[in-house]
Every structure is written in C-alpha cells, then in structure tokens.
C-alpha cells in the first residue's frame, strides 16, 4: 500500500472539521487516549435515532485491537 499525501491531508481536514463540530467528543477521545486503553477494557457505543430508538453494542479490547491502534498511530505520525 503506497502512502498518498493528498489522501492523508484530506483525512486530516475531515478530522479537524469533526473536532470543530463535536468538541465534546474530540475532548473525550483525547482524554481516553492520554489515559490509554488497556486490554480487557470495554468500549460501548449507543446510537439514539431521532425517534428515540436506541441501538447499543460493546466490545472488549483485545491485544490485536491495541496492536491495530498502535499501527494507526505509527502511520499517522502520532507516535
């Protein structure tokens, strides 16, 4: 897979826009990242649609998940 600087710049721009539109989420993710996610942690996501219906899922973080996150950090230069 070749590194595409234009695509990376587009992703960074989209991330910055997301952070601006949703500062609470960006701050939360930053706090979690600073503390670190440990193997065995549970991540839960709930989506509530405009009609009030909830959909929830969760996952237990594995060593493979942590390895993937580290690779993403390495690729994005946030190491």
C-alpha positions as CSV (number, residue, x, y, z in Angstrom):
1,X,0.0,0.0,0.0
2,X,1.6,3.3,-1.1
3,X,1.4,6.4,1.1
4,X,-0.8,9.1,-0.5
5,X,0.0,12.5,1.0
6,X,-3.1,14.1,-0.6
7,X,-5.4,11.5,0.9
8,X,-3.8,11.9,4.3
9,X,-4.3,15.7,4.1
10,X,-7.9,15.1,3.2
11,X,-8.3,12.8,6.2
12,X,-6.7,15.4,8.5
13,X,-9.0,18.1,7.2
14,X,-12.1,15.9,7.8
15,X,-10.8,15.1,11.3
16,X,-10.3,18.8,12.1
17,X,-13.9,19.5,10.8
18,X,-15.2,16.7,13.0
19,X,-13.3,18.1,16.0
20,X,-14.8,21.6,15.4
21,X,-18.3,20.2,15.0
22,X,-18.2,17.9,18.0
23,X,-15.7,19.4,20.5
24,X,-17.0,17.2,23.4
25,X,-16.4,14.0,21.5
26,X,-12.9,15.2,20.5
27,X,-12.1,16.1,24.1
28,X,-13.4,12.7,25.4
29,X,-11.4,10.8,22.8
30,X,-8.3,12.8,23.7
31,X,-8.7,12.1,27.4
32,X,-9.2,8.4,26.8
33,X,-6.1,8.4,24.5
34,X,-4.0,10.2,27.2
35,X,-5.0,7.7,29.9
36,X,-4.6,4.8,27.5
37,X,-6.9,1.9,26.6
38,X,-5.9,-1.3,28.3
39,X,-6.6,-4.9,27.2
40,X,-9.8,-6.0,28.7
41,X,-11.4,-2.6,28.7
42,X,-15.0,-2.5,27.4
43,X,-16.0,0.1,24.8
44,X,-19.7,0.7,24.5
45,X,-21.5,2.7,21.8
46,X,-25.1,3.7,21.8
47,X,-26.9,5.4,18.9
48,X,-30.2,7.1,19.5
49,X,-32.1,7.9,16.3
50,X,-34.4,11.0,16.0
51,X,-37.4,8.9,17.0
52,X,-35.7,7.9,20.3
53,X,-34.9,4.3,19.4
54,X,-31.6,3.1,20.9
55,X,-29.1,0.7,19.4
56,X,-26.2,-0.4,21.6
57,X,-23.2,-2.6,21.1
58,X,-19.9,-3.1,23.0
59,X,-16.6,-4.8,22.6
60,X,-13.9,-6.0,24.9
61,X,-10.5,-4.6,23.8
62,X,-8.0,-7.3,22.8
63,X,-4.2,-7.3,22.3
64,X,-4.9,-7.4,18.5
65,X,-7.1,-4.2,18.8
66,X,-4.3,-2.5,20.7
67,X,-1.8,-3.5,18.0
68,X,-4.1,-2.1,15.3
69,X,-4.4,1.2,17.2
70,X,-0.6,1.4,17.5
71,X,-0.2,0.8,13.8
72,X,-2.7,3.6,13.0
73,X,-0.7,5.9,15.3
74,X,2.5,5.0,13.6
75,X,1.1,5.6,10.1
76,X,-0.4,9.0,11.1
77,X,2.8,10.1,12.8
78,X,1.1,10.4,16.3
79,X,3.6,8.2,18.0
